[in-house]
Amino acid sequence: MKSYLIAGIIVLFGIAGFIIWSTQTPQKTSTNQERSNETTPNNTQESVNKFNFSNPKKSAHYESNTPAHGTTLVGVPINIVIDFNFDLAKPSAIKILKEGKDYGIGDTIIDSSKLAMRRNMSPDAPNGSYTVEYKACWPDGSCHDGSFQFTVDRSQVGGYEDQTGKKEVTIKLSQIQFNPQNIKVSKGTKVTWVNDETVEHYVNTDSHPAHTYYPAQNSKLLQKGEQFSLTFDQSGIYPYHCSAHASSMIGSLLVE
């Protein structure tokens, strides 16, 4: 009888210990950002999302898109760009939809390389989630549908260093980082990137390795002391990266 009593006490202590351990041990949860990073093809992720996204639909020959699926941007994209590994043809088309309204401006354009198509987006587009629906067509006349989503949330601009009102701004490339990483400037500002270390760098527009979002923002290889400059005359968000360190060396410009 005594042995049964001892065994019962041991079991009770074991249960109590497990309950204490389980309530005090922190449980890892997956944020929207972590989930979206699993499917994000480039480097436009800017902040933890507070929106839910459905899974993207990738058409035949799809490679990447900018903005990336599941990203939250502090400004409106200047255009939506989708990259493919096969020649595009008419009537390929892009729609940028929010609550049934298309915020795209003008026609869908097929790049001269025929490997990317793009459409401008209204700079006055409101905050919220957008669904991009596209039709990718090939020279044989066949077409395939695809879709992805992103969010515009201007309230998250607090993470951007305010350099508005300046005619010229310098960003240093040092310690495998852009410094400052995220920056807000005014239209007409000349931005200069200076390589401040012995490691070679690039300044490349997203996505990687297509570099098609804003091709003017693609530099040559920058050795130590070399620089690359560009004047930004169009308002919107400009995500970019160093293609030599694409997974970690990322930056963003917000032009107002």
Buried (B, 14 or more C-beta within 10 A) or exposed (E): EEEEEEEEEEEEEEEEEEEEEEEEEEEEEEEBBEBBEEBBBBBBBBBEBEBEBEEBBBBBBBBBBBBBBBBBBBBBBBBBBBBBEBEBBEEBBBBBBBEEEBBBEEEBBBBEEBBBBBBBBEBEBEEEBBBBBBBBBBEEEEBBEBBBBBBBBEEBBEEBEEBBEEEEBBBBBBEEBBBBBBBBBBEEBBBBBBBBBEBBBBBBBBBBEBBBBBEEBBBEEBEEEBBBEBEBEEBBBBBBBBBBBBEEBBBBBBBB
